[in-house]
């Protein structure tokens, strides 16, 4: 069996394969680690994963999509779905503002483009793994749903630097990832994942206050989205885990796959949505 390499370096060095619960950042985690696990948990607190949780709680179906261009409109039209704004954030209409998801209703189908959580979800969709979207608001519900899987990859997505579009590891995603690892309550945890759990557990007295002062929160506050910060930091207010599922709708053409984040109860694990 040929071992994948990059610049002559075996990628197996970074796989955390000797541990069942693993943690790695962003799209690189999907490319390099996700094929060897049973379950992938995508975390983008500010704001994709929070928006997904709020929308699914209200009976909506969310389609992840990575590109913030005109193709998102075509993607939505082909699925009979509305498309959230890919370039602007606002509380009225659909956007990556969690405030906009307060207006989501049962039966809404929504394409939610983003370069972080949505892109990672989209990239993971064809790997044949269980893929979940998690935020602070459904942290323990997600951990409960994922305990049945043996090998789990936790993916804090981070943000993007505005000058070169490179990964900016984000404090809020790292803490939420640590919360997932802590709530999984497993012993076969990689050092990368264990460190995040220790940060989450050790930060408890000051967690919300410090996240409210982190870089991502400052950005939202300066742009006039103070209310979004509060929604993103609500912890365990939802008992619903959000799982990415694929299904076929024959009227749209034989074999065409529709990817959506369907609703799951953490206690029953029964899916919700159009099948």
PLY file of the C-alpha trace (Angstrom):
ply
format ascii 1.0
element vertex 275
property float x
property float y
property float z
element edge 274
property int vertex1
property int vertex2
end_header
0.00 0.00 0.00
1.44 3.37 -1.04
1.58 5.96 1.76
0.49 9.46 0.65
3.26 12.04 0.83
3.62 15.80 0.48
7.00 17.25 -0.44
8.41 13.80 0.28
7.02 13.73 3.83
4.66 10.84 4.68
1.27 12.28 5.62
0.80 9.37 8.03
3.00 11.30 10.49
0.09 13.67 11.07
-2.85 11.25 10.97
-3.21 10.70 14.76
-4.16 7.18 13.65
-3.15 5.54 16.93
-6.00 7.41 18.65
-9.74 7.12 18.08
-10.63 10.75 18.84
-8.58 13.17 16.74
-8.48 16.91 16.15
-7.12 18.92 13.24
-7.84 22.29 11.66
-9.92 23.23 8.63
-10.05 21.89 5.11
-6.63 20.25 5.46
-8.14 18.00 8.13
-10.82 16.89 5.68
-8.26 16.20 2.95
-5.74 14.37 5.09
-7.50 12.79 8.08
-11.21 12.37 7.34
-10.92 9.28 5.12
-9.65 7.21 8.03
-12.42 7.92 10.54
-16.08 6.99 10.94
-17.41 10.41 11.97
-16.41 14.02 11.27
-17.60 16.91 13.47
-17.39 20.33 11.79
-17.17 23.37 14.10
-17.56 26.96 12.88
-19.01 28.88 15.82
-19.06 32.36 14.23
-21.17 31.62 12.42
-21.95 28.69 10.04
-22.48 26.00 12.69
-24.56 28.31 14.87
-26.76 29.22 11.90
-27.19 25.54 11.01
-28.25 24.65 14.54
-30.75 27.52 14.75
-32.25 26.78 11.34
-32.52 23.02 11.88
-34.07 23.60 15.31
-36.85 25.46 13.52
-37.47 22.68 11.00
-35.35 23.95 8.12
-32.94 22.02 5.91
-29.54 23.57 5.19
-27.35 22.81 2.19
-23.63 23.55 2.65
-21.89 25.17 -0.31
-18.30 26.46 -0.43
-18.28 29.09 -3.17
-19.55 32.60 -2.58
-20.33 33.42 -6.21
-23.14 33.12 -8.75
-22.87 29.32 -8.79
-24.55 29.27 -5.37
-27.72 30.60 -7.01
-27.60 27.81 -9.58
-26.96 25.25 -6.86
-29.97 26.49 -4.91
-32.25 26.69 -7.96
-31.48 23.08 -8.86
-32.62 22.03 -5.40
-35.60 24.32 -5.02
-33.82 26.08 -2.18
-33.39 29.69 -1.20
-29.83 30.99 -1.09
-28.36 33.02 1.77
-26.28 36.04 0.88
-22.73 34.93 0.18
-21.14 38.38 0.38
-23.09 40.41 2.93
-24.14 39.82 6.52
-27.51 41.12 7.65
-30.19 40.23 10.16
-33.12 40.46 7.73
-33.27 37.99 4.88
-30.89 35.02 4.88
-27.19 35.42 5.64
-24.47 34.08 7.94
-25.90 36.28 10.69
-27.48 33.98 13.31
-30.08 36.72 13.80
-31.41 35.94 10.34
-32.04 32.32 11.39
-34.52 33.48 14.03
-36.92 33.80 11.08
-36.37 30.27 9.75
-39.55 28.19 9.48
-40.42 24.54 9.13
-39.90 23.37 5.55
-37.42 26.09 4.58
-34.64 24.79 2.33
-31.61 27.04 2.41
-28.20 27.04 0.76
-25.75 28.62 3.22
-22.42 29.41 1.50
-19.30 30.01 3.58
-15.56 29.46 3.05
-15.07 27.75 6.41
-17.70 25.48 8.00
-19.80 25.19 4.88
-16.77 24.45 2.69
-15.51 21.76 5.09
-18.98 20.18 5.23
-19.21 20.22 1.44
-15.76 18.65 1.07
-16.62 15.89 3.56
-19.93 14.97 1.94
-18.62 12.34 -0.49
-16.31 10.48 1.88
-18.96 8.06 3.11
-18.59 9.23 6.72
-21.09 10.54 9.22
-20.69 14.33 9.18
-22.08 16.59 11.91
-22.16 20.35 12.36
-21.59 21.47 15.96
-21.57 24.74 17.87
-21.79 25.76 21.50
-25.57 25.69 21.34
-25.75 21.95 20.54
-22.40 20.82 21.92
-23.54 18.01 24.20
-26.31 16.90 21.84
-23.69 16.40 19.14
-21.34 14.53 21.46
-24.21 12.27 22.53
-25.08 11.50 18.91
-21.45 10.76 18.02
-20.52 8.47 20.90
-21.63 5.43 18.90
-18.80 5.96 16.38
-15.40 4.43 16.95
-13.05 6.84 15.15
-13.99 10.52 15.38
-12.34 13.55 13.80
-13.13 16.93 15.38
-12.52 19.81 12.95
-12.39 23.39 14.23
-12.64 25.31 10.97
-11.09 28.61 11.99
-11.41 31.81 9.98
-9.54 33.42 7.07
-6.95 36.18 7.13
-8.24 38.99 4.90
-4.88 39.64 3.21
-3.94 36.17 1.91
-7.03 34.02 2.71
-4.88 31.74 4.85
-6.22 29.87 7.86
-6.61 31.94 11.02
-7.07 29.48 13.91
-9.91 30.86 16.00
-10.23 30.79 19.78
-13.98 30.14 19.72
-13.75 27.11 17.41
-10.90 25.63 19.45
-12.86 25.95 22.70
-15.99 24.42 21.16
-13.91 21.58 19.73
-12.48 21.01 23.19
-16.01 20.97 24.57
-16.96 18.24 22.12
-13.92 16.16 23.04
-14.62 16.63 26.76
-18.29 15.68 26.34
-17.40 12.55 24.34
-15.74 11.35 27.57
-13.34 8.98 25.82
-9.90 7.81 26.89
-8.44 7.03 23.45
-7.86 10.71 22.62
-4.95 12.21 20.68
-2.75 14.83 22.38
-4.14 17.44 19.99
-7.71 16.63 21.01
-6.88 16.22 24.71
-5.23 19.63 24.84
-8.35 21.28 23.45
-10.52 19.49 26.02
-8.22 20.65 28.82
-8.48 24.23 27.59
-12.28 24.02 27.48
-12.58 22.44 30.92
-10.02 24.74 32.52
-11.52 27.92 31.09
-14.99 27.35 32.55
-15.24 30.30 34.97
-14.30 32.82 32.26
-15.29 31.03 29.05
-18.16 33.19 27.83
-16.57 36.49 28.86
-13.28 35.68 27.17
-14.88 34.43 23.95
-16.88 37.67 23.89
-13.56 39.51 23.80
-11.79 37.31 21.23
-10.81 38.48 17.74
-13.81 36.99 15.94
-16.20 38.60 18.41
-14.45 41.97 18.06
-14.91 41.75 14.30
-18.65 41.09 14.66
-19.04 43.82 17.27
-17.25 46.41 15.16
-19.47 45.49 12.19
-22.61 46.03 14.27
-23.50 42.41 15.06
-23.34 42.35 18.85
-26.54 40.28 18.94
-24.87 37.60 16.81
-22.18 37.15 19.43
-24.77 36.42 22.11
-26.49 33.85 19.90
-23.19 32.15 19.06
-22.28 31.82 22.75
-25.51 30.21 23.96
-24.32 26.87 25.30
-26.37 23.66 25.19
-29.66 25.41 24.48
-30.46 22.86 21.74
-30.93 19.11 22.11
-30.65 18.55 18.38
-27.55 17.21 16.62
-27.26 18.24 12.95
-26.10 15.51 10.58
-25.18 15.88 6.93
-27.13 13.40 4.83
-27.38 12.52 1.17
-30.47 11.43 -0.69
-31.71 11.08 -4.25
-34.71 12.89 -5.70
-35.60 11.15 -8.91
-37.58 14.00 -10.44
-34.37 16.02 -10.61
-32.57 13.33 -12.58
-31.46 9.79 -11.91
-28.77 9.55 -9.32
-28.50 13.25 -8.46
-27.59 13.65 -4.83
-28.96 16.29 -2.49
-26.86 17.08 0.56
-28.56 18.61 3.53
-28.08 18.91 7.26
-31.00 16.95 8.63
-32.44 17.13 12.09
-31.59 14.47 14.65
-32.67 14.15 18.23
-29.68 13.32 20.38
-31.83 10.83 22.28
-33.53 9.01 19.40
-31.12 9.62 16.51
-34.06 9.57 14.08
-33.66 11.81 11.08
-35.94 14.63 10.09
-36.41 16.19 6.68
-37.44 15.38 3.14
-36.17 11.94 2.22
0 1
1 2
2 3
3 4
4 5
5 6
6 7
7 8
8 9
9 10
10 11
11 12
12 13
13 14
14 15
15 16
16 17
17 18
18 19
19 20
20 21
21 22
22 23
23 24
24 25
25 26
26 27
27 28
28 29
29 30
30 31
31 32
32 33
33 34
34 35
35 36
36 37
37 38
38 39
39 40
40 41
41 42
42 43
43 44
44 45
45 46
46 47
47 48
48 49
49 50
50 51
51 52
52 53
53 54
54 55
55 56
56 57
57 58
58 59
59 60
60 61
61 62
62 63
63 64
64 65
65 66
66 67
67 68
68 69
69 70
70 71
71 72
72 73
73 74
74 75
75 76
76 77
77 78
78 79
79 80
80 81
81 82
82 83
83 84
84 85
85 86
86 87
87 88
88 89
89 90
90 91
91 92
92 93
93 94
94 95
95 96
96 97
97 98
98 99
99 100
100 101
101 102
102 103
103 104
104 105
105 106
106 107
107 108
108 109
109 110
110 111
111 112
112 113
113 114
114 115
115 116
116 117
117 118
118 119
119 120
120 121
121 122
122 123
123 124
124 125
125 126
126 127
127 128
128 129
129 130
130 131
131 132
132 133
133 134
134 135
135 136
136 137
137 138
138 139
139 140
140 141
141 142
142 143
143 144
144 145
145 146
146 147
147 148
148 149
149 150
150 151
151 152
152 153
153 154
154 155
155 156
156 157
157 158
158 159
159 160
160 161
161 162
162 163
163 164
164 165
165 166
166 167
167 168
168 169
169 170
170 171
171 172
172 173
173 174
174 175
175 176
176 177
177 178
178 179
179 180
180 181
181 182
182 183
183 184
184 185
185 186
186 187
187 188
188 189
189 190
190 191
191 192
192 193
193 194
194 195
195 196
196 197
197 198
198 199
199 200
200 201
201 202
202 203
203 204
204 205
205 206
206 207
207 208
208 209
209 210
210 211
211 212
212 213
213 214
214 215
215 216
216 217
217 218
218 219
219 220
220 221
221 222
222 223
223 224
224 225
225 226
226 227
227 228
228 229
229 230
230 231
231 232
232 233
233 234
234 235
235 236
236 237
237 238
238 239
239 240
240 241
241 242
242 243
243 244
244 245
245 246
246 247
247 248
248 249
249 250
250 251
251 252
252 253
253 254
254 255
255 256
256 257
257 258
258 259
259 260
260 261
261 262
262 263
263 264
264 265
265 266
266 267
267 268
268 269
269 270
270 271
271 272
272 273
273 274
